[in-house]
Amino acid sequence: SRAALIDQLTSLPNRRLIEMRLAESLDQLKRYYLPFGIIFADVDYFKQINDTYGHAVGDEILRMVSQTLSANIRASDLVGRWGGEEFLLIIQQAAPHTLAKVAEKLRMLVENSGLHHGQDIIRTTMTMGAVVAREDEDFHALIERADALLYEGKTTGRNRVVLEA
């Protein structure tokens, strides 16, 4: 059923649907040389938001981020909730410079959005790892490469996009 492929909180595609779409995209890359990339994105300091404001506000932040990401990608692209505070985007027709531009734009849009909470505006940022898919890999290997770059971004200051060297 459709419900099994949609994340309840954010209404985005869930991990299962993302994995299906990644497999399809890799298949099309091998068959028709249709390039694509992925962006692995993670909300910075999410645990602190939950600890400070509570899980309901944490959920609102995830919904806000979801809307920001999904409203600012092309119809051919996909954003889904990978789990927790992690999101995965599939960007079609993506050469490295295109991927860098898309990721940087999304990072800035998230940084510039805010959630009204009483007198406060709660702001958040995201760290992203972005890679162009290779023909010879499965989606596990692809995600692992993006995840390694995301981790590098987390350990070198957050709120940044890390691309493959």
Backbone as JSON, one array per atom type, in Angstrom:
{
  "sequence": "SRAALIDQLTSLPNRRLIEMRLAESLDQLKRYYLPFGIIFADVDYFKQINDTYGHAVGDEILRMVSQTLSANIRASDLVGRWGGEEFLLIIQQAAPHTLAKVAEKLRMLVENSGLHHGQDIIRTTMTMGAVVAREDEDFHALIERADALLYEGKTTGRNRVVLEA",
  "N": [[0.84, -1.2, 0.0], [0.28, 2.35, -0.41], [0.73, 3.74, 1.93], [2.72, 2.3, 3.2], [4.99, 3.2, 2.06], [5.4, 5.79, 2.65], [6.56, 8.28, 4.86], [5.18, 8.79, 8.0], [5.3, 11.1, 9.65], [6.42, 13.25, 8.13], [5.29, 13.07, 5.63], [6.85, 12.51, 3.47], [8.52, 10.4, 1.0], [9.55, 7.26, 2.36], [12.33, 5.33, 3.76], [12.2, 2.85, 2.46], [10.93, 3.38, 0.0], [12.76, 5.23, -1.03], [15.0, 3.57, -1.38], [14.02, 1.86, -3.38], [13.71, 3.7, -5.48], [16.36, 4.52, -5.79], [17.56, 2.16, -6.67], [16.27, 1.92, -9.15], [17.21, 4.26, -10.4], [19.96, 3.72, -10.53], [19.89, 1.56, -12.23], [18.99, 2.78, -14.57], [21.13, 4.43, -15.02], [23.13, 2.57, -15.65], [22.01, 1.39, -17.95], [21.2, 3.48, -19.75], [22.95, 5.51, -19.4], [22.14, 7.67, -17.81], [22.87, 10.21, -15.83], [23.03, 10.71, -12.27], [22.86, 12.08, -8.94], [23.32, 11.88, -5.36], [22.22, 13.41, -2.33], [23.02, 13.35, 0.96], [21.58, 14.31, 3.84], [21.57, 15.89, 7.01], [20.04, 16.99, 9.97], [21.47, 19.46, 11.95], [22.59, 19.27, 15.32], [20.24, 18.1, 16.34], [19.37, 16.59, 18.51], [19.74, 18.34, 20.63], [17.75, 20.23, 20.13], [15.44, 18.69, 20.56], [15.9, 18.04, 23.28], [15.87, 20.56, 24.46], [13.45, 21.84, 23.69], [11.55, 19.87, 23.49], [9.93, 16.9, 22.09], [7.75, 17.36, 20.39], [8.23, 19.85, 19.25], [10.62, 19.2, 18.0], [9.59, 17.44, 16.08], [8.1, 19.3, 14.57], [10.19, 20.82, 13.54], [11.38, 18.89, 11.87], [9.3, 18.6, 10.04], [9.23, 21.17, 8.97], [11.78, 21.35, 7.75], [11.47, 19.28, 5.89], [9.48, 20.35, 4.22], [10.8, 22.6, 3.23], [12.9, 21.39, 1.78], [11.47, 19.74, -0.08], [9.94, 21.59, -1.47], [11.75, 22.91, -3.0], [13.09, 21.47, -4.93], [13.41, 19.98, -8.22], [10.7, 18.56, -10.16], [11.51, 16.11, -11.16], [13.3, 15.2, -9.32], [13.89, 13.67, -6.08], [13.03, 13.76, -2.66], [13.45, 12.2, 0.41], [12.66, 10.86, 3.68], [15.16, 9.48, 5.43], [15.5, 8.46, 7.92], [15.15, 9.09, 11.43], [16.7, 12.16, 11.9], [17.64, 12.33, 9.38], [17.85, 12.9, 5.89], [17.4, 11.97, 2.47], [18.3, 12.81, -0.78], [17.59, 12.4, -4.22], [19.03, 13.42, -7.06], [18.44, 14.12, -10.31], [20.1, 13.94, -13.54], [22.62, 14.94, -12.81], [25.6, 16.49, -12.84], [28.78, 16.95, -11.15], [29.05, 19.8, -10.54], [26.43, 20.74, -10.77], [25.14, 19.31, -8.79], [26.48, 20.29, -6.55], [25.58, 22.94, -6.59], [22.79, 22.66, -6.22], [22.73, 21.41, -3.68], [23.97, 23.35, -2.06], [22.2, 25.5, -2.33], [19.91, 24.41, -1.1], [20.9, 23.99, 1.47], [21.33, 26.65, 2.32], [18.68, 27.65, 2.23], [17.46, 26.16, 4.26], [18.94, 27.05, 6.45], [18.05, 29.67, 6.52], [15.41, 29.48, 7.27], [12.86, 29.43, 9.8], [11.29, 28.41, 12.86], [8.45, 29.46, 14.46], [8.02, 29.74, 17.88], [6.33, 30.35, 20.55], [7.71, 33.2, 21.92], [10.07, 32.79, 20.7], [12.17, 32.23, 17.81], [12.97, 29.35, 16.36], [15.84, 28.18, 14.93], [17.51, 26.2, 12.46], [20.14, 24.15, 11.06], [21.68, 22.32, 8.34], [23.86, 19.61, 7.58], [25.49, 18.32, 4.76], [26.3, 15.61, 2.58], [27.43, 15.01, -0.65], [27.3, 13.11, -3.61], [28.11, 11.91, -6.92], [26.58, 9.32, -8.68], [28.05, 6.12, -9.46], [28.49, 3.83, -12.16], [29.25, 1.24, -11.46], [28.37, 0.53, -8.93], [26.28, -0.56, -6.16], [23.25, 0.51, -4.44], [23.86, 0.56, -1.74], [26.63, 0.97, -1.58], [26.78, 3.46, -2.79], [25.34, 5.09, -0.99], [26.94, 4.78, 1.24], [29.26, 6.18, 0.46], [28.27, 8.81, 0.31], [27.49, 9.13, 2.95], [29.92, 9.03, 4.31], [31.02, 11.48, 3.54], [29.16, 13.21, 4.63], [29.62, 12.69, 7.33], [32.2, 13.69, 7.51], [31.64, 16.4, 7.13], [30.18, 16.89, 9.45], [32.12, 16.6, 11.39], [33.79, 18.66, 10.84], [32.74, 21.15, 11.39], [29.98, 21.46, 10.7], [26.77, 22.57, 9.21], [27.3, 22.68, 6.39], [28.19, 21.8, 3.0], [29.62, 18.89, 1.8], [31.5, 17.76, -0.82], [32.56, 15.21, -3.11], [36.05, 14.82, -3.4]],
  "CA": [[0.0, 0.0, 0.0], [0.99, 3.62, -0.47], [1.1, 4.11, 3.3], [3.94, 1.59, 3.57], [6.14, 3.84, 1.4], [5.4, 7.21, 3.03], [6.87, 8.56, 6.26], [3.97, 9.37, 8.62], [5.52, 12.43, 10.22], [6.75, 14.3, 7.16], [4.61, 12.77, 4.37], [7.83, 12.29, 2.41], [8.88, 9.0, 0.79], [10.36, 6.69, 3.44], [13.55, 4.65, 3.33], [11.91, 1.77, 1.51], [10.68, 3.98, -1.31], [14.03, 5.8, -1.5], [15.83, 2.45, -1.86], [13.46, 1.43, -4.67], [14.02, 4.72, -6.5], [17.81, 4.48, -6.0], [17.83, 0.98, -7.51], [15.81, 2.28, -10.5], [18.12, 5.26, -10.96], [21.22, 3.03, -10.86], [19.59, 0.74, -13.39], [18.94, 3.69, -15.73], [22.5, 4.89, -15.24], [23.84, 1.49, -16.34], [21.43, 1.13, -19.27], [21.06, 4.62, -20.65], [23.93, 6.53, -19.01], [21.45, 8.85, -17.26], [23.6, 10.48, -14.59], [22.32, 11.28, -11.13], [23.64, 12.15, -7.72], [22.51, 11.89, -4.15], [22.62, 14.28, -1.23], [22.66, 12.8, 2.26], [21.48, 15.53, 4.65], [21.29, 15.61, 8.41], [19.77, 18.19, 10.76], [22.52, 19.67, 12.95], [22.23, 19.43, 16.75], [18.81, 17.81, 16.49], [19.13, 16.1, 19.87], [19.62, 19.51, 21.5], [16.41, 20.81, 19.9], [14.51, 17.82, 21.3], [16.15, 18.16, 24.72], [15.54, 21.92, 24.9], [12.07, 22.25, 23.42], [10.65, 18.72, 23.5], [9.82, 16.14, 20.83], [6.74, 17.95, 19.5], [8.94, 20.89, 18.49], [11.52, 18.45, 17.13], [8.77, 16.98, 14.94], [7.8, 20.48, 13.75], [11.43, 21.15, 12.82], [11.51, 17.91, 10.78], [8.3, 18.93, 9.01], [9.67, 22.42, 8.32], [12.9, 20.98, 6.88], [10.89, 18.48, 4.8], [8.79, 21.25, 3.29], [11.83, 23.42, 2.58], [13.6, 20.56, 0.79], [10.61, 19.26, -1.16], [9.45, 22.72, -2.27], [12.84, 23.55, -3.73], [13.74, 20.57, -5.9], [12.64, 19.8, -9.46], [9.73, 17.45, -10.15], [12.2, 14.85, -11.47], [14.12, 14.82, -8.18], [13.14, 13.08, -4.98], [13.57, 13.86, -1.31], [12.77, 11.3, 1.33], [13.2, 10.79, 5.04], [15.93, 8.25, 5.56], [15.29, 7.97, 9.28], [15.56, 10.09, 12.41], [16.8, 13.5, 11.34], [18.38, 12.2, 8.12], [17.09, 12.96, 4.65], [18.19, 11.6, 1.3], [17.77, 13.36, -2.02], [18.08, 11.86, -5.49], [19.04, 14.55, -7.99], [18.64, 13.58, -11.66], [20.9, 14.72, -14.5], [23.5, 15.74, -11.96], [27.06, 16.55, -12.86], [29.23, 17.43, -9.84], [28.77, 21.22, -10.27], [24.97, 20.88, -10.58], [24.86, 18.73, -7.48], [27.01, 21.25, -5.58], [24.7, 24.1, -6.6], [21.52, 22.26, -5.61], [22.95, 21.17, -2.25], [24.29, 24.62, -1.41], [20.95, 26.25, -2.29], [19.05, 23.81, -0.07], [21.53, 24.27, 2.78], [21.04, 28.05, 2.64], [17.25, 27.81, 2.48], [17.18, 25.62, 5.6], [19.56, 27.97, 7.41], [17.27, 30.91, 6.56], [14.04, 29.26, 7.71], [12.75, 29.41, 11.25], [10.02, 27.94, 13.41], [7.95, 30.32, 15.55], [7.67, 28.97, 19.08], [6.14, 31.39, 21.55], [8.47, 34.41, 21.55], [11.31, 32.37, 20.04], [12.23, 31.63, 16.48], [13.96, 28.27, 16.43], [16.49, 28.01, 13.64], [18.31, 24.99, 12.37], [20.99, 24.04, 9.88], [21.91, 20.94, 7.9], [25.12, 19.24, 6.97], [25.18, 17.47, 3.61], [27.33, 14.94, 1.79], [26.87, 14.85, -2.0], [28.11, 12.3, -4.54], [27.55, 11.48, -8.2], [26.55, 7.85, -8.72], [28.93, 5.41, -10.41], [27.82, 2.67, -12.79], [29.67, -0.07, -10.94], [28.07, 0.36, -7.51], [24.87, -0.72, -5.78], [22.85, 1.68, -3.67], [24.53, 0.55, -0.43], [27.95, 1.59, -1.77], [26.51, 4.87, -3.09], [24.96, 5.75, 0.27], [28.13, 4.78, 2.1], [30.14, 7.28, 0.05], [27.65, 10.08, 0.73], [27.5, 9.14, 4.41], [31.29, 9.36, 4.74], [31.19, 12.92, 3.35], [28.31, 13.83, 5.64], [30.35, 12.57, 8.59], [33.31, 14.65, 7.42], [31.03, 17.72, 7.35], [29.8, 16.97, 10.86], [33.31, 16.7, 12.24], [34.57, 19.85, 10.47], [32.05, 22.41, 11.62], [28.54, 21.44, 10.41], [26.16, 23.58, 8.32], [28.09, 22.79, 5.17], [28.06, 20.74, 2.0], [30.9, 18.28, 1.45], [31.45, 17.04, -2.09], [33.71, 14.33, -3.34], [37.24, 15.52, -3.88]],
  "C": [[0.87, 1.24, 0.0], [1.52, 4.01, 0.9], [2.43, 3.48, 3.72], [5.19, 2.26, 2.99], [6.29, 5.31, 1.77], [5.69, 7.33, 4.53], [5.69, 9.32, 6.89], [4.16, 10.81, 9.07], [5.63, 13.52, 9.16], [5.97, 14.19, 5.85], [5.57, 12.63, 3.18], [7.95, 10.78, 2.14], [9.74, 8.51, 1.96], [11.56, 5.93, 2.87], [13.29, 3.57, 2.28], [11.69, 2.3, 0.09], [11.96, 4.6, -1.88], [14.91, 4.68, -2.09], [15.34, 1.94, -3.21], [13.84, 2.4, -5.78], [15.53, 4.77, -6.8], [18.18, 3.32, -6.91], [17.43, 1.27, -8.96], [16.79, 3.25, -11.16], [19.46, 4.66, -11.35], [21.05, 2.17, -12.1], [19.59, 1.61, -14.66], [20.31, 4.26, -16.05], [23.28, 3.84, -16.04], [23.34, 1.32, -17.77], [21.52, 2.28, -20.24], [22.03, 5.76, -20.34], [23.24, 7.82, -18.53], [22.07, 9.16, -15.9], [22.69, 11.01, -13.5], [23.25, 11.32, -9.94], [22.72, 12.05, -6.52], [23.11, 12.89, -3.15], [22.11, 13.63, 0.05], [22.7, 13.98, 3.23], [21.0, 15.21, 6.05], [21.09, 16.92, 9.17], [20.82, 18.31, 11.87], [21.93, 19.85, 14.35], [20.76, 19.1, 17.03], [18.47, 17.34, 17.91], [18.95, 17.28, 20.84], [18.27, 20.21, 21.35], [15.37, 20.0, 20.68], [14.65, 17.99, 22.81], [15.71, 19.51, 25.26], [14.05, 22.21, 24.8], [11.05, 21.11, 23.46], [10.45, 18.13, 22.11], [8.8, 16.72, 19.87], [7.37, 19.03, 18.63], [9.95, 20.24, 17.54], [10.8, 17.96, 15.89], [8.44, 18.12, 14.0], [9.01, 20.9, 12.91], [11.61, 20.18, 11.63], [10.52, 18.19, 9.67], [8.7, 20.18, 8.24], [10.8, 22.13, 7.31], [12.38, 20.21, 5.66], [10.25, 19.37, 3.75], [9.78, 22.12, 2.54], [12.52, 22.63, 1.48], [12.68, 20.21, -0.38], [10.09, 20.38, -2.04], [10.51, 23.3, -3.19], [13.68, 22.6, -4.57], [12.84, 20.44, -7.12], [11.71, 18.59, -9.32], [10.41, 16.1, -10.4], [13.05, 14.34, -10.31], [13.25, 14.27, -7.06], [13.83, 13.42, -3.66], [12.76, 12.94, -0.42], [13.39, 11.38, 2.72], [13.86, 9.44, 5.23], [15.7, 7.6, 6.92], [15.75, 9.03, 10.25], [15.55, 11.47, 11.81], [17.58, 13.5, 10.02], [17.45, 12.17, 6.91], [18.0, 12.56, 3.49], [17.51, 12.14, 0.05], [18.41, 12.68, -3.21], [17.92, 12.98, -6.51], [19.39, 14.02, -9.39], [19.5, 14.51, -12.5], [21.97, 15.55, -13.79], [24.97, 15.5, -12.22], [27.51, 17.13, -11.52], [28.88, 18.9, -9.55], [27.28, 21.49, -10.05], [24.6, 20.45, -9.17], [25.3, 19.7, -6.37], [26.08, 22.45, -5.46], [23.38, 23.81, -5.9], [21.68, 22.12, -4.1], [23.18, 22.47, -1.5], [23.03, 25.5, -1.29], [20.04, 25.72, -1.18], [19.59, 24.09, 1.33], [21.2, 25.69, 3.24], [19.57, 28.28, 2.98], [16.87, 27.28, 3.86], [17.73, 26.57, 6.66], [18.71, 29.23, 7.59], [15.82, 30.7, 6.97], [14.02, 29.19, 9.24], [11.35, 28.99, 11.68], [9.62, 28.84, 14.57], [7.48, 29.46, 16.71], [7.56, 29.96, 20.23], [6.84, 32.66, 21.08], [9.73, 34.07, 20.75], [11.1, 32.08, 18.56], [13.35, 30.61, 16.55], [14.52, 28.07, 15.03], [17.28, 26.71, 13.65], [19.16, 25.03, 11.11], [21.13, 22.57, 9.53], [23.33, 20.79, 7.38], [24.8, 18.22, 5.89], [26.43, 16.85, 3.0], [26.73, 14.64, 0.43], [27.84, 14.09, -2.91], [27.36, 12.03, -5.84], [27.66, 9.96, -8.26], [27.52, 7.29, -9.77], [28.21, 4.17, -10.92], [28.08, 1.35, -12.07], [29.28, -0.29, -9.47], [26.58, 0.08, -7.29], [24.51, 0.42, -4.84], [23.48, 1.72, -2.28], [25.88, 1.27, -0.52], [27.8, 3.09, -2.02], [26.21, 5.64, -1.8], [26.15, 5.83, 1.22], [29.08, 5.92, 1.75], [29.57, 8.63, 0.5], [27.7, 10.23, 2.25], [28.88, 9.51, 4.95], [31.55, 10.86, 4.61], [30.35, 13.71, 4.35], [29.03, 13.82, 6.99], [31.52, 13.55, 8.65], [32.79, 16.08, 7.69], [30.66, 17.94, 8.8], [31.02, 17.22, 11.74], [34.15, 17.94, 11.92], [33.72, 21.11, 10.49], [30.57, 22.48, 11.31], [28.08, 22.6, 9.52], [26.98, 23.79, 7.06], [27.81, 21.61, 4.25], [29.46, 20.21, 1.73], [30.7, 17.46, 0.2], [32.67, 16.16, -2.22], [34.87, 15.13, -3.89], [37.49, 15.17, -5.36]]
}
